[in-house]
Amino acid sequence: MIVVFLLAVIAGTPAAGQILDVCTTCHTNATCDNKPNSSGKVCNCKYGFVGNGRTYCQDKDECQIGASKICGQHTQCHNTYGSYYCTCLSGYSPTNYMATFIPNDGTYCQDIDECRITGLCGEGGWCRNLEGSFECTCQLGYQVHNGAEPFHPQRDKASCKVVDCGQLAPVEDTVLLSVTGTTYGNVATYVCDEGFIWASGDNTSVCGANGLWRGPTAVCEAKCGPVPFLANSEVVWHNRSVVIYRCMDGYHIWKGSNISVCGSSGVWQKATLRCRVIKPPINHLYVVNEKCVHWKAEKYEEDTEAYKVTYIGTRNYQRSFRDKRKQFLNSKADQLAVCLNLLPATNYNISITALSARFTASITTNTSLPVPPVPVVYYREFETPVPTLRLHRSANTLDPISLYQVFVLPVEEIMVFDCSFPGRPEPISKNKLSGGYITAQILVRHVGTEVNFTVGDGIHYGGFYNAPLENGRNYYIILRAVSQWNTAIKSSCVLWAKIKGTSYVLRVSSLAAASVGLVALAIFSGYSCIWYGRYRVETLCTPQTKLINCLIQRNTTYTTI
């Protein structure tokens, strides 16, 4: 073998002095070409082959780099000896409309619109083109059989069949007049049976896409004539065949059935309902002593009723005021009372609701004006005609309708001061200083907790002239608290000070329609005395002692501090 190979090599080697012909040595699948520098010849493998051009040129598999790279998208590459060709995948076709192609001419694979083929999805089918494929669904009025949507008729056994609603069910009180079929869209027509009349609704039934009959909604009623009348009742609902009653407002069911039915014979089977009048669950509503509201309950003895008591208070003199409260109670009693903590001088609306009976009764009431509290004063005796007095005001919720009046009473032998004097004394002039007079009037809402007031400073207070006191005369200073609401006036008084004391007798009387109070607080060596009441009060004071003796007649409250 070695000898043969050497002989072959020797035979292929040109003899000395001979020029080698390269082209004669080229492989069968190679071509002999000029070198780029024109220095001679060279063997090159043909297109589609790879090798050295002389000893071997083997086939090149162009498809191994991938069909999409050499043939384009949606293609399949086929290698041949020394070449290749391309084909389109299923669902695609080449743009040159040839079975095979080489992409160097610009040919590529495009989607085939299978839906252009009529009837591709079968009867009732709807075709939808996809990239490289298609799918089928059923049209309205058809349903898929042997599969599910979407489906592919070439791969699946599914198909579309027309919807069939089947036989019609009987409809009460009607007769089937005609029917066009039982498949989708067909219509059946009904009429009322003998002895009945069409009252409302549609008398047709239509086969729907879901395979069900839709309708009819017709209502056929028996010919029984007008709805039967029942005393003290009203019709809640009726369709000319059935009537439902209820008792009218103010009545309740006593006994019997509340339904009338039109029989097949055309005669009403009349309801037996009987209604009795209802007494108001709450009546005889009244208020006692401005505290407790009373009422009578109308109900069955064994029943327990739940009540809600709501009361709202307003004041026309205090717009921002609103007293709204409520109470709840349960009771079996037929006589009830609830005591409320009502505020004074207030207009109230009181509502009581029987919850189960859903009944509400209301009443209005006005609370009375109370006697205003007198402020705490610091009683003193002065020997100066311009004394400064002090007071500490009392807490009071009726400030908008309350005021303080300062009285100056010249001390004479026997004096009478009526704290309940209802009139409004006229302001005095600077030249009219004889007798008792009001020297100042101050609205309580303008008063702070502590107040200092100088008697005789010559200033007007609330339209009253605070006249200077006369030297050499003795005076009592009385502070009166007054509250007025509508036509009611209530007042209380307190002895505030004595100016330049001498022998005196002070007599104070209070009318029966008012309250009288006297408070005197001793400062250092002073003493005080408080009185309230609706009766006559007499106070005797002597110059020999600073103790004020308060002699109270009848049941008037008496306090000495």
Phi, psi and omega in degrees: 000319180293323181293316180300315181300316181296321179297320179295320180295317181296322180294326181278353182267125181295149179290165182298132179093354178263148178265132182285131175267101185297321186299333180286346181263357183291148178292156181303324181264029179232162177240154179259120185235156174288144176290154182301329182264010179059028180270001181154199182253158177213146179265125178237134177296144179294165177300130182099358179231156177227143179160191182271357176087345183244300184273333178202146171217103184257159183298139177260124180272093181295334186286347185290343178278354178112135183296321183294333181279325184261328183254340183105182183289148175062039183234169172227131183265137179237116179276140174233172182291108179083004181200195177197169172211164184241148172227159179271148176290165179300134183095359180229156178222147180288150182288346176268003177058026176254158181293322179232162179201160171248125190292357182288353176261010178089004180288139176217171183263129180243154182295141176266125176276091182294337184291353175288345179276117181295135176075015182299323182266002179085179181298131179076003181268152178236124185267138176232118182286139176238168177292106179083003181198197177201168176215160184237143170227167183267141178287166177302131182096000178234154178231147180284141178236146178059039178164196181225160178270147349285163180222163179242115187296338181274342179250327186255165176264002184290154177202169181255135177231147183297143179290134178235119183278352178077192184288148179283139175277149179294145180247131186303135175063022179229167176231136179287121182271315181200158176210133183273346181158181182244003180269174185309131176089350180285155188235138173245141182241136182241159170227156180292145180291166180297136181090001180234156177235151180284120183260319183193173175089180182260137183261019178242155176232134185240137176286120184269168180294341179273004178084013181240147175286134179251110182101180003276164176251009182297140176246118179252127184246147178293150181274077182258356179087197184299155178294135180299144179267135175237133182295140174061025180226169177219155182279126177273317183203146173199155176228026180074350175248328179228137179233132177245131183247163168213159179290145178292163176303135182093000179230157177227159181292127176263310178193171173096168179273148182253021182234130171251138183234136176277116182282165181296340178277358180084019180241135179289132167269096193289141175295153181250018184301135174234129183245136177247151180295142179259126172283146180305131180302337180227122175212177184053052182274127179205161182246136182244129174056029178057022183232311190244136176257132182244149173202164178252134181259133175253110181194175174289141187303321186280351184278142172258125181255141175261131182241146172240122180253118180242130178225134184235124180249137177227160179228125181289342179265359182215085189300328183281351183281135176204114180253100182242120180217167178211155177224154178235146174206153175243136183203148172262353186291156176258350173237117186234156177210140176229127179266132185243147178269075183281143181275153184287159174051050185223143175268122183244143168245117184249124179241135177239125182244126169275108193294315182291325179276348181053047181236137181233133174240145184230156176211148176248148179208153177242127176279150187279166178277123180276166174291126183292144177287140177278149177288163175280119181250157179251092187293135176214161173246130186242155173241027178238143180283354179233067182279148174254122184254156181236149173214156174239111188292149179272152177293135183205132179271001183250033182305321183297339182242022183237152178209163175249137174239134179255118180259139172248119181243108173299135184279119175236184190304302177230129183235147177240123177239118181262106183292335183267014181307115189281335185286170178255107182301145179286144175298141182276156174271169183291344181258359183239090185242005181281147180078173179288148181206162174271123182261345179199146174227124187233129176290134185297327182292347178261005186259135175278187181292315178247134182228134171249129182229130180257119179283136174078028181275001176076018181251151176274135177234112179061032180088001180249138183273122179275081188290145175298146179280149179280136177293144177086357179254154177259141182224151165250139175251119180245135177255124179246129173264128184233135171235136180225128178220121186056241181261357183272137176228128177232145182211160174213153188230158175213139176284122189261319183196162172237134183250124175051067189295141171223184178297138184200160170229120180251128180237127182238131176236150181234130180291159186294339185270008185221176178249142181237136177223143176226120177234128175226122181255122182285131174255124186061259184263006181277166178230164180223163182212133180242137173219145176226154173158172178251012185241173181293135181236132178237133179235127181246122180238134182247153181286346183284345183216154177272354178283127178267118179274123181253111180259112185254126176268152178060219191259030181286139181292139183228132179221134175240132180247000000 
